[in-house]
């Protein structure tokens, strides 16, 4: 176990080190001015972030992934569709409630949600969870009835943009919250949701079998990313307060309050994981009946996940969110530099997303090495770098995020008709996975800081700064499918060259058998 833990810590070190190094190097230049307290807080937070991600990744391997596979295969073998659907809905809701990056986003926007204090934060979290639960059921039905993913994506995205048109009408006046709605879809698919939902898909698709079992293993994340967008868009019609005021005090360094931050994280993570454990325990005694050794492994994994999430969220709130906000404010003085820095940061921030490594490993395993981990990683890095740069450009020139999202999704859906279905499913899953905890806890505060500095206040934060997570979730859809298109084209070219060589071969070299 210790050997595996050290391996996970090594992976998380390699992931977090580039972002940390860039920020610390920048702090020694005139471009960024950090106090000694801020620099130390960020460096210490980076160390704890490495520890948190390493523990969490080990916990995901021991608990979340096996839980998803056993729930998927066990319920499918029972051949009770109603039970399968009901359990998947509840698990989708509970897993989403435990998602750390959703908690980070909810904390940043709770002031405009219905209710008061913590109630406001939980209203957003539960709304997003319901959206995930409903669309997870749709994804499961897609596997069971062997429906085409691209057709479902086309239908739901067209429906989504139709809702955008309705929400943009003068009577509703909530178009400023489009970016937040799309961001909700991006943050939903994070380090807890991805291992469980992907493993659930693998378990169901493998049990059902069929020639499209590989394709059916993917696509669940893609569909589960749509539900929260629709749910939050509906919730936005009930928002309270002024959208022209945004609380930036939450981005102050919280070293003095670290004890309260840890206690709050213990309470939130304990409640979220506790619900999952109780529900899984009920399934174990009624349907699954897994052996004792497997249950012990899952319990150990839950403990690692619990400790890792507490350390991760504490590091994020104490060091990464405040420093991201301050970097955005200071770099906004030079707009060109801000865009370049956003692009470079996007190239490396993907490496620190735990769910990326889970996805890449599963993709390489299921495709039998047909899609290499390194190819996926390079494509995702470029996609996220471009998406952050484009988001900052939008902020500078102040235009609607729909000018990006509508053409982007139309291109993505159009490509789905020209590449193998497996690549389409992988691409749409990659989009949800790329927008993980560091995107909502570091990139989003950076964008908010830049927006406040550029506008001299927080009046345009909701319309201009939010949306960066949505962009990070969209661009991989194009790059991964382009990767698939390249693979298909290369295979056809090789086939033609081989056929040409066969046809042009010298007849004397051909051996005839009588």
DOLONU-319508 format. One record per residue (C-alpha): residue number from 0; z, y, x. Coordinates in steps of 0.25 Angstrom, whole numbers. Each point is the difference from the previous one (the first is absolute). Layout:
N
LOFI   num      c3      c2      c1
LOFI   NUM       Z       Y       X
...
This chain:
514
LOFI   num      c3      c2      c1
LOFI     0       0       0       0
LOFI     1       4      10      11
LOFI     2     -14      -3       7
LOFI     3      -7       4     -13
LOFI     4       9      12      -2
LOFI     5      -4       5      14
LOFI     6     -14      -2      -3
LOFI     7       1       8     -12
LOFI     8       7      11       7
LOFI     9     -11       0      11
LOFI    10     -10       2     -11
LOFI    11       8      12      -7
LOFI    12       2       6      14
LOFI    13     -15       0       3
LOFI    14      -2       5     -14
LOFI    15       9      12       0
LOFI    16      -1       4      15
LOFI    17     -13       7      -2
LOFI    18       5      10     -11
LOFI    19      13       2       7
LOFI    20      -7       3      14
LOFI    21     -10      10      -7
LOFI    22      11       8      -6
LOFI    23       9       0      12
LOFI    24     -11       4       9
LOFI    25      -4      11     -10
LOFI    26      14       5       0
LOFI    27      -1       3      15
LOFI    28     -12       9      -2
LOFI    29       0      15      -6
LOFI    30      -7      -6     -13
LOFI    31      13      -6      -5
LOFI    32      14       5       1
LOFI    33      11     -10      -3
LOFI    34      15       2       3
LOFI    35       8      -9       8
LOFI    36       7      -6     -12
LOFI    37     -14      -2      -7
LOFI    38      -6      -7      12
LOFI    39      12      -9       2
LOFI    40       1      -3     -15
LOFI    41     -15      -4       0
LOFI    42       1      -8      13
LOFI    43      12      -8      -6
LOFI    44      -7      -1     -13
LOFI    45     -12      -6       6
LOFI    46       9     -11       7
LOFI    47       6      -4     -13
LOFI    48     -13       1      -7
LOFI    49      -5     -11      10
LOFI    50      12      -8      -3
LOFI    51      -1       2     -15
LOFI    52     -15      -4       0
LOFI    53       3     -12       9
LOFI    54      11      -6      -9
LOFI    55      -8       3     -13
LOFI    56     -12      -7       5
LOFI    57       8     -12       4
LOFI    58       6       0     -14
LOFI    59     -13       2      -7
LOFI    60      -5     -13       7
LOFI    61      12      -8      -3
LOFI    62       2       5     -14
LOFI    63     -10       9      -7
LOFI    64     -12      -8       4
LOFI    65       6     -14      -4
LOFI    66       5       5     -13
LOFI    67     -14       5      -4
LOFI    68      -6     -13       4
LOFI    69      10      -9      -7
LOFI    70       0       9     -13
LOFI    71     -15       0       0
LOFI    72      -2     -15       2
LOFI    73      12      -4      -8
LOFI    74      -3       7     -12
LOFI    75     -15      -3       0
LOFI    76       3     -15       1
LOFI    77       9       1     -12
LOFI    78     -13       4      -8
LOFI    79       7       9      -9
LOFI    80      -8      13       0
LOFI    81      10       8      -8
LOFI    82      11      -3      10
LOFI    83      -9       3      12
LOFI    84      -3      14      -6
LOFI    85      14       3      -4
LOFI    86       6      -3      13
LOFI    87     -11       7       8
LOFI    88       2      12      -8
LOFI    89      15       0       2
LOFI    90      -1      -3      15
LOFI    91     -11      11       2
LOFI    92      10      10      -6
LOFI    93      12      -5       8
LOFI    94      -8       0      13
LOFI    95      -5      14      -2
LOFI    96      14       5      -3
LOFI    97       4      -5      14
LOFI    98     -12       7       7
LOFI    99       6       9      11
LOFI   100     -12      10       0
LOFI   101       0       2     -15
LOFI   102      15       3       1
LOFI   103      -4      11      11
LOFI   104     -11       6      -9
LOFI   105       9       0     -12
LOFI   106      11       7       8
LOFI   107     -10      11       3
LOFI   108      -5       3     -14
LOFI   109      13      -3      -9
LOFI   110       2      14      -3
LOFI   111     -12       1      -9
LOFI   112       2     -14      -7
LOFI   113       7      -1     -13
LOFI   114      15      -2       0
LOFI   115      10       5      10
LOFI   116       4      -4      14
LOFI   117      -2     -14       4
LOFI   118      -4      -3     -14
LOFI   119     -13       8       2
LOFI   120      -3      -9      13
LOFI   121       2     -13      -7
LOFI   122      -9       5     -12
LOFI   123     -11       1      10
LOFI   124       3     -13       7
LOFI   125       1      -8     -13
LOFI   126     -13       6      -5
LOFI   127      -8      -4      12
LOFI   128       7     -14      -1
LOFI   129      -5      -1     -14
LOFI   130     -14       4       4
LOFI   131       0     -11      12
LOFI   132       6     -10     -10
LOFI   133     -11       2     -10
LOFI   134     -12       0      10
LOFI   135       6     -12       7
LOFI   136      -1      -8     -13
LOFI   137     -15       5       0
LOFI   138      -2      -5      14
LOFI   139       6     -14      -3
LOFI   140      -9      -1     -12
LOFI   141     -12       3       9
LOFI   142       4     -12       8
LOFI   143       3      -9     -11
LOFI   144     -13       3      -8
LOFI   145      -8       2      13
LOFI   146      -5      14      -3
LOFI   147      -8       9      10
LOFI   148       9      10       7
LOFI   149     -11      11       2
LOFI   150      -2       0     -15
LOFI   151      14       2      -3
LOFI   152       2      11      10
LOFI   153     -13       7      -5
LOFI   154       6       0     -14
LOFI   155      14       5       3
LOFI   156      -4      11      10
LOFI   157     -10       5     -10
LOFI   158      11       0     -10
LOFI   159      10       7      10
LOFI   160     -10      11       2
LOFI   161      -2       2     -15
LOFI   162      15       2      -1
LOFI   163      -1      10      11
LOFI   164     -11       8      -8
LOFI   165      10      -1     -12
LOFI   166      12       5       8
LOFI   167      -8      11       6
LOFI   168      -2       6     -14
LOFI   169       6      14      -1
LOFI   170      10      -5     -11
LOFI   171       7     -10       9
LOFI   172       0       9      13
LOFI   173       4     -11       9
LOFI   174     -11      -1       9
LOFI   175       9       5      12
LOFI   176       6     -14      -1
LOFI   177     -12      -8       2
LOFI   178       3      -2      15
LOFI   179      14      -5      -3
LOFI   180      -5     -10     -10
LOFI   181     -10      -5      11
LOFI   182      10       0      10
LOFI   183       9      -9      -9
LOFI   184     -10     -11       1
LOFI   185      -1       1      15
LOFI   186      15      -1       3
LOFI   187       2     -11     -10
LOFI   188      -6     -11       9
LOFI   189       9       0      12
LOFI   190       8      -9       9
LOFI   191       7      -7     -11
LOFI   192     -11      -1     -11
LOFI   193     -11      -4       9
LOFI   194       5     -13       6
LOFI   195       5      -5     -14
LOFI   196     -12       4      -8
LOFI   197     -10      -5      10
LOFI   198       8     -13       2
LOFI   199       1      -1     -16
LOFI   200     -16       1       0
LOFI   201      -1     -11      11
LOFI   202       9      -9      -7
LOFI   203      -7       1     -14
LOFI   204     -14       0       6
LOFI   205       3     -12       9
LOFI   206       6      -8     -12
LOFI   207     -11       3      -9
LOFI   208     -11      -2      11
LOFI   209     -15       1      -3
LOFI   210     -11       5      10
LOFI   211       5      15      -2
LOFI   212      15      -3       4
LOFI   213      -1       8      13
LOFI   214      -5      12      -8
LOFI   215      10      -1     -11
LOFI   216      11       0      11
LOFI   217      -3      15       2
LOFI   218      -1      11     -10
LOFI   219      13       0      -6
LOFI   220       5      12       8
LOFI   221     -13       7      -4
LOFI   222       3      -1     -15
LOFI   223      15       3       2
LOFI   224      -3      13       6
LOFI   225      -7       5     -12
LOFI   226      11      -2     -10
LOFI   227      10      10       6
LOFI   228     -11      11       0
LOFI   229      -2      -2     -15
LOFI   230      15      -1      -3
LOFI   231       4      12       9
LOFI   232     -12       8      -6
LOFI   233       6      -3     -14
LOFI   234      14       4       5
LOFI   235      -5      13       6
LOFI   236      -2       5     -15
LOFI   237      15       0      -1
LOFI   238       4       7      13
LOFI   239      10      11       0
LOFI   240       2      13       8
LOFI   241     -10       8       7
LOFI   242     -10      -6       9
LOFI   243       0      13       8
LOFI   244      13      -3       7
LOFI   245       3     -12       9
LOFI   246      13      -3       7
LOFI   247      -2       0      15
LOFI   248      15      -1       3
LOFI   249      -2     -15       0
LOFI   250      -7       0      13
LOFI   251      12       6       8
LOFI   252       5      -9      11
LOFI   253      11      -9      -7
LOFI   254       8      -4      13
LOFI   255      13       5      -6
LOFI   256      -2      -8     -13
LOFI   257      -4     -13       6
LOFI   258      11      -7      -6
LOFI   259      -3       4     -14
LOFI   260     -15      -3       3
LOFI   261       4     -14       4
LOFI   262       9      -3     -12
LOFI   263     -11       5      -9
LOFI   264     -10      -9       6
LOFI   265       9     -12      -1
LOFI   266       2       3     -15
LOFI   267     -15       2      -3
LOFI   268      -5     -12       9
LOFI   269      12      -9      -5
LOFI   270      -4       3     -15
LOFI   271     -15      -2       2
LOFI   272       1     -13       8
LOFI   273      12      -5      -8
LOFI   274      -9       0     -13
LOFI   275     -11      -8       8
LOFI   276      10     -10       5
LOFI   277       7      -2     -14
LOFI   278     -14      -2      -7
LOFI   279      -5      -9      11
LOFI   280      13      -8      -1
LOFI   281      -3      -2     -15
LOFI   282     -14      -5       3
LOFI   283       6      -9      11
LOFI   284       9      -7     -10
LOFI   285      -9      -1     -12
LOFI   286     -14      -2       6
LOFI   287      -2       0      15
LOFI   288      12      -9       5
LOFI   289      -3       2      15
LOFI   290       7      -8      10
LOFI   291      13       5       6
LOFI   292      -6       2      14
LOFI   293     -11      10      -6
LOFI   294      11       7      -8
LOFI   295       8       2      12
LOFI   296     -12       6       7
LOFI   297      -3      10     -11
LOFI   298      15       4       0
LOFI   299       0       3      15
LOFI   300     -14       8      -2
LOFI   301       7       8     -11
LOFI   302      11       4       9
LOFI   303     -10       4      11
LOFI   304      -8       8     -10
LOFI   305      13       7      -6
LOFI   306       5       4      14
LOFI   307     -14       4       5
LOFI   308      -3       9     -12
LOFI   309      13       7       1
LOFI   310      -2       3      15
LOFI   311     -15       4      -3
LOFI   312       3      10     -12
LOFI   313      12       6       8
LOFI   314      -9       3      12
LOFI   315     -11       5      -9
LOFI   316       9      10      -7
LOFI   317       8       4      12
LOFI   318     -11       2      10
LOFI   319     -14      -2      -5
LOFI   320      -1       8     -13
LOFI   321       6      13       6
LOFI   322      -8      -1      13
LOFI   323     -13      -3      -8
LOFI   324       2      12      -8
LOFI   325       3       9      12
LOFI   326     -12      -4       7
LOFI   327      -9       3     -12
LOFI   328       6      14      -1
LOFI   329      -1       3      15
LOFI   330     -14      -6       2
LOFI   331      -6       8     -12
LOFI   332      -1      12       8
LOFI   333     -12      -6       6
LOFI   334      -9      -7     -11
LOFI   335      -9      -7      10
LOFI   336      11      -6       8
LOFI   337       7      -4     -13
LOFI   338     -12      -8      -5
LOFI   339      -2      -6      14
LOFI   340      14      -4       1
LOFI   341       0      -6     -14
LOFI   342     -12      -9       4
LOFI   343       7      -5      13
LOFI   344      12      -2      -8
LOFI   345      -7      -8     -10
LOFI   346      -6      -9      11
LOFI   347      14      -5       4
LOFI   348       8       1     -12
LOFI   349      -7     -12      -6
LOFI   350       6      -8      11
LOFI   351      14       3      -5
LOFI   352      -2      -5     -14
LOFI   353       6     -14      -1
LOFI   354      -9      -4     -12
LOFI   355     -12       2       9
LOFI   356       4     -11       9
LOFI   357       3     -10     -12
LOFI   358     -14       3      -6
LOFI   359      -8      -1      13
LOFI   360       7     -14       3
LOFI   361      -3      -5     -14
LOFI   362     -14       5       1
LOFI   363      -3      -7      13
LOFI   364       7     -13      -5
LOFI   365      -7      -1     -13
LOFI   366     -14       4       5
LOFI   367       1     -10      11
LOFI   368      -1      11      11
LOFI   369     -13       5      -7
LOFI   370       7      14      -1
LOFI   371       7       3      13
LOFI   372      14       7       0
LOFI   373      -5      10      11
LOFI   374     -12       3      -8
LOFI   375       8       3     -13
LOFI   376      10       8       9
LOFI   377     -11       9       6
LOFI   378      -6       2     -14
LOFI   379      13       4      -6
LOFI   380       4       9      11
LOFI   381     -13       8      -1
LOFI   382       1       1     -15
LOFI   383      14       5       0
LOFI   384      -3      10      11
LOFI   385     -12       6      -8
LOFI   386       8       0     -13
LOFI   387      11       8       6
LOFI   388      -9      10       6
LOFI   389      -8       1     -13
LOFI   390      13       3      -8
LOFI   391       4      11      10
LOFI   392     -14       6      -2
LOFI   393       2       0     -15
LOFI   394      13       7       2
LOFI   395      -6      11       8
LOFI   396     -11       2      -9
LOFI   397       8      -2     -13
LOFI   398      -9      -9      -9
LOFI   399       3     -12      -9
LOFI   400       2     -13       5
LOFI   401      -9      -6     -10
LOFI   402     -12       6       9
LOFI   403       4     -11      10
LOFI   404       5     -11     -10
LOFI   405     -11      -1     -10
LOFI   406     -12      -1      11
LOFI   407       9      -9       9
LOFI   408       3     -10     -11
LOFI   409     -15       0      -5
LOFI   410      -4      -3      14
LOFI   411      10     -11       1
LOFI   412      -3      -6     -13
LOFI   413     -15       1       3
LOFI   414       2      -7      13
LOFI   415       6     -12      -7
LOFI   416     -13      -4      -6
LOFI   417      -6      -2      14
LOFI   418      11      -7       8
LOFI   419       6     -13      -2
LOFI   420      11       0     -11
LOFI   421      10      -5      11
LOFI   422      -2      13       8
LOFI   423       1       9     -13
LOFI   424      14      -7      -4
LOFI   425       5       2      15
LOFI   426      -5      14       0
LOFI   427       7       4     -13
LOFI   428      13      -7       5
LOFI   429      -1       7      13
LOFI   430       0      14      -7
LOFI   431      13      -3      -7
LOFI   432       6      -6      13
LOFI   433      -4      12       9
LOFI   434       9      10      -7
LOFI   435      13      -6       3
LOFI   436      14       6       4
LOFI   437      -4       9      11
LOFI   438     -11       7      -8
LOFI   439      10       4     -11
LOFI   440      12       3      10
LOFI   441      -8       7      11
LOFI   442     -14       3      -3
LOFI   443       3       6     -14
LOFI   444      12       9       5
LOFI   445     -10       5      11
LOFI   446     -10       4     -10
LOFI   447      11       6      -9
LOFI   448       5       8      12
LOFI   449     -14       5       4
LOFI   450      -3       4     -15
LOFI   451      13       8      -1
LOFI   452      -4       7      13
LOFI   453     -14       3      -4
LOFI   454       3       5     -13
LOFI   455      13       8       4
LOFI   456       8      -9     -11
LOFI   457       1     -13      -7
LOFI   458      -8       5     -13
LOFI   459     -12      -9       4
LOFI   460       7     -12       5
LOFI   461      -3      -9     -12
LOFI   462     -15       3      -1
LOFI   463      -3       1      15
LOFI   464      10      -8       8
LOFI   465       1     -12      -8
LOFI   466     -12      -9       0
LOFI   467       0      -4      14
LOFI   468       6     -14      -3
LOFI   469     -12      -1     -10
LOFI   470     -10       3      10
LOFI   471       6     -10      10
LOFI   472      -1     -10     -11
LOFI   473     -15       3      -3
LOFI   474      -7       1      13
LOFI   475       3     -15       5
LOFI   476      -8      -4     -13
LOFI   477     -13       5       7
LOFI   478       3      -3      14
LOFI   479       3     -15      -2
LOFI   480     -11      -2     -10
LOFI   481     -10       6      11
LOFI   482       6     -10       9
LOFI   483      -4     -11     -10
LOFI   484     -14       6      -1
LOFI   485      -1       0      15
LOFI   486       4     -14       0
LOFI   487     -10      -4     -11
LOFI   488     -11       8       7
LOFI   489       3      -6      14
LOFI   490       0     -14      -6
LOFI   491     -14       2      -7
LOFI   492      -6       6      13
LOFI   493       5     -12       8
LOFI   494      -6     -10     -10
LOFI   495     -13       7       1
LOFI   496       0       0      15
LOFI   497       3     -15       0
LOFI   498     -11      -3     -10
LOFI   499     -10       8       8
LOFI   500       4      -8      12
LOFI   501      -2     -13      -7
LOFI   502     -13       4      -6
LOFI   503      -6       5      13
LOFI   504       5     -12       8
LOFI   505     -11      -7       9
LOFI   506      -4     -13      -8
LOFI   507       0      -7      13
LOFI   508      15       1       1
LOFI   509       2      -7     -14
LOFI   510       3     -15       1
LOFI   511      -6      -8     -11
LOFI   512       6     -13      -4
LOFI   513      -8     -11      -6
